C-alpha cells in the first residue's frame, strides 16, 4: 500500500493503469439501446400562477408616481433627451401591462408605445402649453451654458506652483 499522497505524485501511466477513454467510447457504440436526450424544462413563465395551460389575462394598470413632482396623469411633457442633448416634447405615460389574476408585470411604462396608452393623444390645449414650455426650457438651458457659474475663470498671471531653480 503506498503512502497517503504518493498516488497523486505519479500519473496513471506510471501506475500501469490504461486510459479508459477508448473503452468508454467502444461501450457507447456497442450499446443496443442508446440513451435519449433529457426532456426540456417546462415553460412555466407563460402559465398564470404556475398552473399548466392557464394563460395570463393582460391589462393596463395606472401606476401613480408618488416620488415625482409631475401631475399624476398621463400627459404631454417637456423632458430632456439624452440622444438629442436638448429638451423635447414627449408623451409621459404612467401605465404598465400586468396580469389581472396573478399581478405579474410584463411591460413597464417605458416599454409601452404611446399609442397603447388609453389617455393618448391627450388634450390639444395642454400640448400647446407644453410646446411653449419646451421653448422656454431650451432658452433657459442655453442661458445656463453661457453663465459664469458654468464656465471656469481664465487663469492669468504667475501660477506659483513650481520652485525656481538656482542660477536661472
Secondary structure, DSSP 4 states (H G I P E B T S, - for coil): ---TTGGGGS-HHHHTPPPSHHHHHHHHHH-SSPPPPPPPPP-GGGSGGG-TTPPP-EEEEE---SS-SS-SS-EEEEEEETTTTEEEEEEE--EEEEETTT--EEE-TTTS-GGGSTTTT--HHHHHHHHHHHHHHHHHHHHHHHSTTTSPPPP-S----SPPPTT-
